[in-house]
Amino acid sequence: MSAIYDSVIYDRVLAFMEADIGTGAAADEAFNALALAVFAHQFEHNQPYRRFAMQRGRTPRGVKSWRDIPAVPINAFKDLTLSCRPAEESARIFMTSGTTKGGIRGQIHHTTLTVYDRSMLLNFRRRFMQEAERMAMGILFPTETAMPNSSLAHYLELARAECGTPDSRHWIGEAGIDTAGLYDRLDAAERSGLPFALLGASYGFVHLMDAMARDGRRFALPEGSRILDTGGFKGQSRELEPDEFYGQLAEFFGVPRQRCINMYGMTELSTQFYDDGNAVCPSLKSGPHWIRSRVVDPLSGRDVPAGGMGVLVHHDLAHVNSVAAILTEDAGILEEGGFRLLGRVAGAQAKGCSLAVEDFLAAARG
């Protein structure tokens, strides 16, 4: 019975992702209906989440709006297995970076990657590839073979395999960045006149630009070239403020800042957000129609007044096997068409997030 129900909810989510639901009241109703169905599925099969929801008085019978579905604090994944199916049935386990909470790494279980992969590719093709079917790519991140528990390694391998030309490849290995080989590839891209894409973690670009500065190298990639950075430095490089970072990308690679696109995602979700370039920082980020965001007070869980700064909550319908609603530790402001990411929370909001984790764990463990 459980496996049959799993296939029904997965099929509903996949169909919703493929549909053109438009905007307005009908789209809101369609999102809400599926969000309630996903909540009912997770309430039934994810026992720690069920205990938490019941402690909050939120059950499928009583919840009528996706905004009232309880969100799980992101750090709770470091303490509990939040999966609708037994862990041994996982097709893939992605692990968080372990940069907080004493280096403990959270585990996110996927019984199938069908929905994850479809979510990534539909969104990536529209927001990053745009008019291009395929493009030559250089990846500044280790391979999926080297990092099998990294959601980012999987994401970038999907990008390369499904949207890259046959000569697309990774340029980071056990010895670090192959700068000499990459310089030759970028030289060839300049000569070809064909668009080229560089994709990777932000800290990888910092290391590459530091090497280029030492070596006196600059490139002017052809028109239509673009850069995708995935944000965050995680203590693995010097940190740059966004304006400086995107200014340097434009300077070193000859790619206009409006073609330097940031992907904002997290292991605890199955859908990513993008901006439309970084000519202005902070940029406006948005996602596809199967993910929605709120800005809340972390202590009360209530939405902050319009235009106010709070903590971002993302409700991702593609995250079927775990928990769809996630309380992040990222500060943001909602605007028409998306949100502006303001960095990690601090002060009272950070304390509120910590208390939210404690409350969740106490309720989820019963």
N, C-alpha and C positions, 0 to 999 in steps of 0.2 A: 504493500500500500504506500509506504513512504517513498520508494523509488519512483512509483507512478506519479505521485504528487510532485516529486522533484522535477520530472520531465515536463509536467504541465506548466509549472511556474517558469522554468527555464525557457520553454517555447514561447510563453506569453511575453517575457522580457525581450527575447530576440525579435519577435514580431514587432514589438513597440519600438525598438531601436531602428528597425528598417523602415518604419512608417513615417510619412510626412504629416505630422500632426498639426503643423501650423502654429499659430499663436492665438491668444485670447482665451475666452472662457471655455471653449471646447477642449483646447489643449490642457488647460488647468485641470479640467475634470478627468481627462484621460490619464494624466500623470497621477492625480490623486487616487484614482481607482486602482491603478497598478501598484502604487506605493502601499496602499492598504492590504492588497493581496500578498505582496512581498513581506510586509510586517506580520501578517497572519502565519505565513510559512515559517518565518524566523522565530516567532513566538512559540510555535508548536514544536520546533525541532532543535532550537538552540537553548538548552536548559539554563545556563547562567544568565542569558539575556532575558529569558522568560521570567526568572525570579526578580530581576531588576525591574522589568516592566510592571510586574504585579505589585511590587513594593511601591511603585509610583502611581498605582491605580490606573495603569494604561493597558488595556486589553483590546484585542481585535473587535470585541463586541461594543466597546465604549468609544474607541478612537474613530473619529470621522474625518480628520484632516491629517495630511502628511506632516504638517507642522507640529502636531501633537504626538507624533511617534517619538519615543524617548531615544536620545542620542547617547552613544557610548563614548566616554573619554578615550582619546587615542592611546594613552599610555596603559590602559587596561589590557591591551593585547600582550603586554610584557608579563602579565601575571596569570592570565587565563586563556584557555583554548576556546575561542568563540567560533564554533563551527556547527552547522546543521547536520553534518554527517560525522560518523566516527573518524578520528584522525587517521586511522590506518587505511581509510578509503580515499585519502587525498591523492589526486593525480599530481599535484604540485604544491609545495609549501614555500611561500615567499617569506623572507625574514627581514625585519627592520634593521636599520643600521647599527643600533646599539650605542648611539652617541649620548644617550641619557640613561638615567636610572641605573647607574653603576655598570653600564656596558651590557645589561641584559637585553637580549634581542627578542622582540615579539614575533610570533608566528601567525601567518594568515594562510588558512587552508582553502584550497580550491579542489572540488571533486571533479571538475572539468575546466579547461581553459577556453572552451568554445565561446562563452559570453564575453570573457575578458578580452580575448583576441579580436572579436568582432567589434567590441566597444572601442578598442584602441585604433583599429584600422579605419573604421568609418570616420572617426573624429580626426585622425592624423591626416588622412587623405584630403579632407575638407579644409582643415585649418593650416596645415603645413605644406602639403604638396600642391594644393590649390589646383591650378590648371594642368600641372604636370602629371603624367601617368607614372613615369619612372624618372629617376635622376641619379647621377653619379654621387655616391656618398662616401664620406670618411667618418668613421666612428671613433670618438675619443673616450672609449670606455672598454673594459675587458669583455671578452666574449661570454656568451651564456654558458659555454662549457667550463670556463674558468670560474664563473660565479653562478652556479645553478639555482641558488636560493635568492637571487637578486631580481626583483620585479623590473628594475631599470634595465638590467642586462637583457631580460626577455623582451621588453618593450623595444629596445634598440635593435635587437635581432629581427623582430617582426618588421620594423621599418626597413632594415637593409634587405631582408629576403623578399618582402612583398612590394616594396616601392623603390628599391635601389637597382641600378644597372648591374650587370654581372661582375664588373670590376670593382664594385663597392666592397669595402673591407674595413676591419678594425685596425687602428694604429697604436693601440696600447697593449702591451704584453707584460710578461713577468719582469722584463728589464725596463719597463716604463714606456714612454712615448718613443717611437721610431722616428725621430725628428728628420733624419737625413732622407729616409724613404718618403715621409710625408711632404717634405720640401719638394722632392722630385715630382710627387703627384700633384701638388698645387701648381708647380711650374707648368706641368702638362695641361692642367685645367685652364690656366691662363691662355696657353697657346691654342687650345681647342676652340675657344669661344663659346663653349657649351656650359650651361649653369651647373654649378657644383654645390653640394650641401655638406656642411660640417655639423655633426651632432654629438652631444656628449654632456657629461656633468660639468657644471660651471668651473669647478676646480681644475678639470682637465684643460680647459681653455686658458686658465691662468698659467699653469705650468708651460703650456705651449707658447704663450705670448712672452713669458719670461725667457724661454730659450731663443725665440725669434729676436728679442731685444739684444741678447748677448751675441747672437750670430749676425746681427745687422740685416735681418730678412724682413721684407714686406711683400705683400701680394695684392694684386688687383683682380679679384675673381670676376668672371664674366657677368654681364647683366643677367638678372634672374637667379643668381646664386643666393643662397640663404644660409642662415645659421640657426640651429636649435640648441639652446642651453636648458638644462633641467634644474637650474637653481641650486643654491646651497654650496657651501665650501667645506662643511663638516670637519674643520680643523686640518684639512689635507692640503691647503695652500694658503697663501696670504689672502685676506678678504678684501674685496673691493666694493665700494658703494655702487649701486646700479648705474648711475650716470657715468662714472668712470669706467666701469666694466664694459658697457655697451659702446662708449666712446672709443675704447681701445680695440674692441672687436672691429669696428668700422675702420679704424686706422690701420690695423695689422693685415686685414683681409680684403679691404676695399668693398665691403658689403654694407650698404646703407643701414642705418639703425632701424628703419622701418621694416627691413628684411631680417633683423635679428630678433627671433621669436623665442619667448620663454615658455616652457611647458611647466606647469605647476601640477604635481601629482604626489601621491604617497602610496606606500606599500599597502596601507589599510583600505584603499579604494581600488576599484576596477576601471575607473574613468579618469581622464586627465582634463585639465583646463589649459587654455592657450590665450595669449594676447595676439594683437595684430601688429606686432613690432614694438620697438622701444625707443621711438623718437622722443617720447616723453615718459618720464618715470615718476611715480609708479604707474605702470600700464594698467589698462582695464582688462581683466581676465574673465573668460566665460567658458561654459561647457556646452555640450549637446543637450537635446531635449530630455534625455533620460537621467540627468543629474540637476539638482537645484540646491541653492545655498541660502542660508540664513545668517544673520549676525546677532549674537545673543549675549546676555549676561551669563557667565559660566555658573554662577551660584544658583540663580533662579531658573535658568534655561529659557527665560522669556526673551523675545525679540527686543533689541534696543530700538529707540525711536529712529525714524527715518533719517538717514544722513549721519547717524552716530557711529562711533567706533565701538566694536565689540569683538567677540571671538567667533570665528567662522565655524558653522556647522554645515556639513555637506551631506546630502541625501542622494545616494547613488543606487539606482535601481539595478545596475549591472552587478552589484556586489551581492549576489544571491545567497551564496553558501554561508556567509558570515553575518554581518550586521550592516544594514543599508545606511543608517544614520550615524555619523561620526562627529563628535565634538573635537575639533582640532586644538592646537595651541598656537594658532596663527591669528593675529589681529587683522581686521579688515573693515572696510566700509562698503556697503551695498550702494550701487548706482544703477541707473537705467542701463540695462544690457549686460550687467555683470557686477564685479566687485574689484576693489583695489586692495592688493595685499600689502600690509604695512609691516611685516616682519613678525617675529615671535612676541608673544604677550609678555608683559612685565608688570611688576607691582601687584596691585590688587587683583588684576585679571589673572596673572600667573598663579596667585594664591588660590583664586577661585577654581582654576583648572585642577590644581592639586587636590583641593577638597572634593571636587567632583569625582576624581579617581577613587578617593577613599570611600565616598558614598556608594559608588558603583560596586566596588569590590565587596563592601560589607553586605549589600543587598544581593549580589550575584552568588555569593558563597552561602547565603542563607544564615 
